[in-house]
Amino acid sequence: MDISDRLRWLDGKSYTNDDGEPRHLRLLPPLTPAQIDQLAAGLPCPLPDDIRRALLFSAGLSGTEHVDDTVDLSGLSQSGQWLEEFSPHAVSIACDGCGNSWSLDLWPQSREWGPVFYISHDPPVVVFQCATIEKFLEQLVRQPKESDLGN
């Protein structure tokens, strides 16, 4: 399942979080081709084809738990924290509302949209979260079985 398929499957799903509160997942609007080209021009590496297709379908997901509601695959709407010394080309894809973020670590040799790191400001630490954005989405919504989700 590629990232567009995963987003399509998650759109409109409802689940109950660990606190017993209902959560409703919704797709963000897609980016325009011009926005995608602008994003790609600022990257140190080629924009992966699967991410380009996903951004044309949807820029991300809202209604997620553990982050400040939104995962933005492009990083355009996030203003998260990262360390320039750690990753000069970090793309913040989610924030937790407390000044911490999940960011992609992109380099000229990167071929996937990742790895994803959790970057905390207090205490100042950087933690490897997962290797790809697909894994991040799986972890974020704990990839519940379809039978566990209602519509």
C-alpha positions in Angstrom: 0.0 0.0 0.0 1.6 3.3 -1.1 1.2 6.6 0.8 -1.8 7.7 -1.3 -3.6 4.4 -0.7 -2.9 4.6 3.0 -4.3 8.2 3.2 -7.3 7.2 1.2 -8.0 4.3 3.5 -7.6 6.4 6.6 -9.9 9.3 5.4 -13.2 9.4 7.3 -12.2 6.7 9.7 -13.2 7.2 13.4 -11.6 5.6 16.4 -11.5 6.0 20.2 -8.2 7.2 21.6 -6.6 5.9 24.8 -8.6 8.4 26.9 -11.9 7.2 25.4 -12.4 10.2 23.3 -13.6 9.9 19.7 -11.1 10.9 16.9 -12.1 11.5 13.3 -9.5 11.3 10.5 -9.8 13.7 7.6 -7.6 14.4 4.5 -6.1 17.8 4.1 -6.6 19.5 0.7 -4.0 18.6 -2.0 -1.2 20.8 -3.1 -1.2 22.4 -6.5 1.5 21.3 -9.0 3.1 24.8 -8.5 3.2 24.3 -4.7 4.8 20.9 -5.2 7.4 22.3 -7.6 8.2 25.0 -5.1 8.6 22.5 -2.4 10.8 20.2 -4.6 13.0 23.2 -5.5 13.9 23.8 -1.9 14.8 20.2 -1.1 18.4 18.9 -1.1 17.2 15.7 -2.9 14.7 14.7 -5.5 11.0 14.6 -4.3 10.1 10.9 -4.4 7.4 10.1 -7.0 5.1 8.5 -4.4 5.2 11.6 -2.3 4.5 13.8 -5.3 1.5 11.6 -6.1 0.4 11.7 -2.5 0.6 15.5 -2.3 -1.5 15.8 -5.5 -4.1 13.6 -3.7 -3.8 15.2 -0.2 -1.2 17.2 1.8 -1.8 15.1 4.8 -4.1 14.1 7.6 -6.0 15.9 10.4 -7.7 14.4 13.5 -4.6 12.5 14.5 -3.8 11.7 18.1 -0.4 12.5 19.8 0.3 15.4 17.4 -1.3 18.9 17.3 -4.1 17.5 15.1 -2.4 17.6 11.7 0.3 15.7 9.8 1.5 17.8 6.8 3.4 15.7 4.4 4.9 18.8 2.7 6.0 20.5 5.9 4.6 23.8 4.5 2.1 24.4 7.3 4.2 23.3 10.2 6.5 25.5 12.2 8.2 22.9 14.3 11.5 23.1 16.0 14.7 21.4 14.6 18.4 21.7 15.1 20.3 23.2 12.1 23.4 21.4 13.3 21.6 18.1 13.3 19.8 18.4 9.9 20.2 21.5 7.7 17.4 20.3 5.5 14.8 19.2 8.1 11.1 19.2 7.0 8.8 19.5 10.0 5.7 17.3 9.3 3.9 17.4 12.7 4.0 19.3 16.0 2.8 18.3 19.4 1.5 21.7 20.5 4.3 22.0 23.1 7.1 23.2 20.8 8.3 19.7 19.8 8.1 18.3 16.3 8.5 15.3 14.1 10.8 16.1 11.2 12.2 14.5 8.1 15.9 14.3 7.9 16.7 14.9 4.2 20.1 14.8 2.5 21.2 14.9 -1.1 21.4 11.1 -1.2 17.8 10.7 0.3 15.5 8.6 -1.9 12.6 8.2 0.6 10.6 10.7 2.6 12.4 10.0 5.8 13.8 9.1 8.3 11.5 10.7 10.8 12.9 12.1 14.0 11.1 13.4 17.1 12.8 16.6 18.1 12.2 17.8 21.7 13.2 21.2 23.0 12.8 20.4 26.7 14.9 18.4 27.3 16.8 19.1 24.0 17.0 15.7 22.4 16.5 14.1 19.0 15.1 10.6 18.8 14.8 8.3 15.8 11.1 7.6 15.3 11.1 5.5 12.1 12.6 5.1 8.7 9.7 6.4 6.4 6.6 8.6 6.4 4.5 5.4 5.9 5.8 3.9 9.1 5.2 7.3 10.9 1.5 7.2 9.8 1.2 3.6 10.9 2.7 4.4 14.3 0.7 7.6 14.7 -2.7 6.0 14.3 -1.4 2.7 15.6 -2.6 1.2 12.3 -5.8 -0.3 13.7 -7.4 -3.1 11.9 -10.2 -2.0 9.6 -12.7 -3.9 11.7 -11.7 -1.7 14.7 -12.7 1.5 12.9 -16.2 2.8 12.3 -17.3 5.4 9.7 
